[in-house]
Amino acid sequence: MATRETATLEKVPVTVITGFLGSGKTTFITHLLRHAGGRRLAVLVNEFGDVGIDGEIIKGCAIAGCPAENIIELTNGCICCTIADAFIPTIEALMALDPRPDHILIETSGLALPKPLVKAFDWPDIRSRITVDGVIALADAEAVAAGRFAPDAAAVDRQRAADPGIDHETPLSEVFEDQIACADIVLLTKADLAGPEAIAKARAIILAEAPRALPIVEVVDGAVDPRVILGLGAAAENDLDARPSHHDTATDHDHDEFESVVIDLPEQDDPALLAARIVDLAKAQNILRVKGYAAVAGKPMRLLVQAVGARVRHQYDRPWRAGEPRQGRLVVIAEHDDIDAQAIRAALVPPAKAAE
C-alpha cells in the first residue's frame, strides 16, 4: 500500500469530460460525485450558459470527498482558448489543496476543442505531477442521429456569442468530430428518449467518425459505474498522434511545445521595478508565465512573484528561514519558438545588478 509520502510522488489522474451544451454533463458529473467510492475528487467547471453545467449545481452536490472548495468554476471563456491565463493556474490551485485530490474532473465548455487542452498537460509546471487518465465525450443520442450534434443548437450559438475570447469559429460538426477523435470512451446520453432506431443511427455516425475502435456506452440519467470511467490510465497527453483534430495544422491551439528558463535573481531594491521588468519582458517576447520568488533589500520576508502574460502579482509569503540563502529565482515559461534565454536574463537581471 502506498504511504502518504510516496503517494505525493504519483501523478494525479485527470478525466476530461467534453460534450455540447445540454448533452448531460451536469447529471453525469453529479452521479460521479455521489458514487466516488471513497476517492477525494476535485472538479474544474468551464461550462457556461443557460443550459448544461452550472458550478452552483455541482457545488450543491458536494460530498465529504469533494467539498465545495474542491469545485472551481471558470467563467471567463472557452478553456482551450485560455490555457495560460486560466487553466494552468487553476490546475495548480487544485493540486495545492490539502489533502491533495485523488482524481480531478475537468468539464469543458461544449465549444472547447479537447486536444489543445490535453496538449496543455505538457506544461513544464505540471507535466511531472498530473496525467490525463481519460477523455470522455458525451453525445446526445437523438441530436447525433438527427445530424444536429447538439441538443439545442440555438443555445450553443448563444454560448458562442457570449464568449468574446473564443478564437475558433468551428462548425458544430467539426467540434463534434474533434470530441469523438480525442475520446477514450463515448457516452451516448438520453438513450431512453432516443429509441432503438436513433441509437443505432447515432452509433453508426460515431463509429464512422472515430479514428480508432471506441467503446460506446448508452447512458440514462448520467448513471455510469465509475469503474468504467475512472482509472483508464490512458495517459492521453502521450498519445496525441492517435487523436487527430481538424486544427492539427492550425497555430491558434498549438500549445504542445513549452520550454522554461530558470533565472537566479540578486537581491532586489524595489518589487515594483522587478514587476515592471517582467511586464516589459512579456510584451517583448510573448512570455506566458513567470513564477518564483525574490529577496528584497531590507525585508525579512520572501517576495512571491506570479505573472500570467503581462499581469504581475507579488506579495510577501513567508520569512526567510535561518541559514537560507537570500537568493531569488524565477521560472519563465514560453512556447518553444519564443524562448530566448539570453534575452530573458538580460531583461530580468540588468548588468548593474548582475555585477553586484
ABEGO torsion letter per residue (X at the ends): XBBAAAAAABBBBBBBBBEBBGAGAAAAAAAAAAAAGGBBBBBBBABBEABEBBAAAAAAABBAABBAAABBBBAAEBAAAAAAAAAAAAAAAAAABOBBBABBBBBBBAABBAAAAAAAAABAAAAAABBBAEBBBBBBAAAAAAGAGBABAAAAAAAAAABAABABBBBAAAAAAAAAAABABBBBBGAAAAEAAAAAAAAAAAAAABABBBBBBBBBGGBBBAAAABGAGAGAAAAAAABBBAAAABAAABAABBBBBBBBBBBBABAAAAAAAAAAAAAAAGBABBBEBBBBBGBABBBBBBBBEABBBBBBABBBBBGBBBBBBBBBBBBAAABBAAAAAAAABBAAAAAX
